[in-house]
Amino acid sequence: MKTIIEPFRIKSVEPLYFNTKEERIAILENAHYNAFLIHSKDVIIDLLTDSGTSAMSSNQWAGIMKGDESYAGSPSFFTFEKAIQEITGLPLVIPTHQGRASEKILFSILGGKGNYFVSNTLFDTTRANIEFSGAEGIDLLCEAGKHPAIAAPFKGNMDVEALEKFIIEKGAENIPLCIITVTNNSGGGQPVSMQNIKDVRKICTHYNIPLFIDACRFAENSYFIKIREAGYENVSVKEIAKELFSYSDGCTMSAKKDAFANIGGFLAMRDEKLAQKCRNLLVITEGFPTYGGLAGRDLEAIAIGLNEVLDENYLHYRIRSIAYLTEKLVEAGVPVMQPAGGHAVYIDAKAFLPHIPVNQYPGQALVGALYLEGGIRGVEIGSLMFGKYDENKLLIPATLELVRLAIPRRVYTQSHIDYVAEVIIEVFQNKESIKGLTITDEAEFLRHFTAKLKPICNS
């Protein structure tokens, strides 16, 4: 088999700044052991997120120069709208400044106390916007997705039996929306099968519940369907994506992921009445419906990126590069989510650090250790991000304790990824020295962004 190479050339570069382990000890302490509070100039390889961190193409930069900044009716909006309509088949397109703005608008309208939003797995901002409305977000992940070490082709699937049971138990009238996240970010970047989407659609139709797609990584999910699901091997990714969206009533998207953009997002849907309510709220919070909090140049860059991401040469490279790092870690015995996901490598922190109990946040402890050893910044996706408290203020842990290393698109080379593998393996070989953490300060919502922690000396 031929060596997989990057399907692009590098035209512009920026320097990395190197620091010492001694300097990083002080930096991590000053950041209260929270990677979000570390200045980016102090990070060598930044895998905190793939959101807004991708490298835009020369065509996207050219599109930025074409951007029309008219307040209303900009031609850049109609370019943006047409690209989304052609890919999704959804007729009503509402731009927003990023995905969480779309979520804020949608859940402010549909949410409220006593309502439930069901999903395969909700990500952090999605859940926070649901909870802020007074509603409750419910994850119904398939059983395979709960076991990191067990390989299965579509571990991001929703448990359809659990979905129907939940609808019967709570009443369809109390469930304003069902949401499928593709790929399943909180579940290890795992894809959702087309058959699962069809099955969920059938249940939603029976109970008259709208189905929306959280479409941040729709192209990566569509490529997984092409290579893993029978009957799609000879179907183009663009056609697969259009079929995927055809089963939905709408979608939210952060264009900072699969559209390669540094900012932006959108709502798209079929229901004109809901769209009008969304536009009304958009005008109050984001801007006029033909710019929605974005500059015209951003609308152009997103429209171009949405088409570029459907290039199957790029998607082949993208998915294979994540698998490359996953395989190197598996070979060294590092416990990771298997098989490889689409945008990130997920380390199973519970298995990596079995000596640290979940109430001492093993994922966050591992994030700190990776930064100390090699200046690598990742993010915890576990009980710091998703944990709750019971009536006695005791931690209700998350289902999984993961550390996500999200690979920005078109940014790092193979030598960077080899360095990441070396650092992780070095930390794994000295894992007994890592201590657990306790929270000293936290916010009510999205606490992982700003929480302050400190090591537990006797752990």
Secondary structure as GFF3:
##gff-version 3
##sequence-region A 1 459
A	DSSP	alpha_helix	21	30	.	.	.	ID=ss1
A	DSSP	three_ten_helix	35	37	.	.	.	ID=ss2
A	DSSP	three_ten_helix	40	42	.	.	.	ID=ss3
A	DSSP	beta_strand	45	46	.	.	.	ID=ss4
A	DSSP	alpha_helix	58	66	.	.	.	ID=ss5
A	DSSP	alpha_helix	75	88	.	.	.	ID=ss6
A	DSSP	beta_strand	92	96	.	.	.	ID=ss7
A	DSSP	alpha_helix	99	110	.	.	.	ID=ss8
A	DSSP	beta_strand	116	119	.	.	.	ID=ss9
A	DSSP	alpha_helix	124	132	.	.	.	ID=ss10
A	DSSP	beta_strand	136	139	.	.	.	ID=ss11
A	DSSP	three_ten_helix	143	146	.	.	.	ID=ss12
A	DSSP	alpha_helix	160	170	.	.	.	ID=ss13
A	DSSP	three_ten_helix	172	174	.	.	.	ID=ss14
A	DSSP	beta_strand	177	181	.	.	.	ID=ss15
A	DSSP	alpha_helix	194	206	.	.	.	ID=ss16
A	DSSP	beta_strand	211	214	.	.	.	ID=ss17
A	DSSP	alpha_helix	218	228	.	.	.	ID=ss18
A	DSSP	alpha_helix	237	246	.	.	.	ID=ss19
A	DSSP	beta_strand	250	254	.	.	.	ID=ss20
A	DSSP	beta_strand	265	269	.	.	.	ID=ss21
A	DSSP	alpha_helix	272	285	.	.	.	ID=ss22
A	DSSP	alpha_helix	296	308	.	.	.	ID=ss23
A	DSSP	alpha_helix	312	331	.	.	.	ID=ss24
A	DSSP	beta_strand	344	348	.	.	.	ID=ss25
A	DSSP	alpha_helix	349	352	.	.	.	ID=ss26
A	DSSP	three_ten_helix	358	360	.	.	.	ID=ss27
A	DSSP	alpha_helix	362	374	.	.	.	ID=ss28
A	DSSP	beta_strand	376	377	.	.	.	ID=ss29
A	DSSP	beta_strand	379	381	.	.	.	ID=ss30
A	DSSP	alpha_helix	383	386	.	.	.	ID=ss31
A	DSSP	beta_strand	388	389	.	.	.	ID=ss32
A	DSSP	beta_strand	395	396	.	.	.	ID=ss33
A	DSSP	beta_strand	402	406	.	.	.	ID=ss34
A	DSSP	alpha_helix	414	429	.	.	.	ID=ss35
A	DSSP	three_ten_helix	431	433	.	.	.	ID=ss36
A	DSSP	beta_strand	437	441	.	.	.	ID=ss37
A	DSSP	three_ten_helix	447	449	.	.	.	ID=ss38
A	DSSP	beta_strand	452	455	.	.	.	ID=ss39
###
